[in-house]
Amino acid sequence: MKHTLDFYFYAPGNRANRPVAVRSESDLERTLKAVLNNRQPHPTQVTGRELPTFGPAEIPTRLFKIDTSCTGEHAALHYAGPADPRTAAAVVEAWMLGAATEDDQVFSEQIYDLVRANVASAAPSDTEPDDAAWVTRITDEAPQDVPTLYIDKANETEFPRDAIIPMPLLRLALLEFQVTGLRPECVQWQPVDVY
């Protein structure tokens, strides 16, 4: 089953208070383009519509915050919620081997290869399910011409420079989340204290 991703972002007539539903790869491309074409005073938030919530306000148990460079070439991803890399890898493998449609084949193989490599190299503490917060991590820092990206623009909480990833990797992470409903494992993560 693929989950519907709800994107909350600023656009004409929408002050990030009405979600934009993403159900397919083409929806994702169109939505990311809309995010980039409109100034975002706060990071874009993404949730999974069918995933668990808690409390009377039905707060999502899994939440992404995304900030992008003005060129659209780079982004950083913040995730708050449970992490279970081994289960995510198993779900991705089952999807790739049986449930992925023909249209999904290209990116499903990319996701599968990245998930296998990242889960195999994960430290034991990274493999325990836990509710926490993480930001993406790369081994090289982003190019110097990439501006500072923010987890929270209101209080100027910056993403670390090594959290800035190429936009194609962000797309793969969101597509993986759409399939698994779990923290994407096609990207590497580092813990943060910011929710």
Buried (B, 14 or more C-beta within 10 A) or exposed (E): EBBBBBBBBBBEEBEBEEBBEBEBBEBBEEBBEBBBEBEBEBBBBBBBBEBEBEEEEEEBBBBBBBBBBEEEBBBBBBBBBBBBBEBBBBBBBEBBEEEBEEEBEEBBEBBBEBBBEBBEEBEEEBBEEBEBBBBBBBEEEBEEEBEEBBBBBEEEBBBBBBBBBEBEBBBBBBBBBBBBBBBBBBBBBEEBEBE
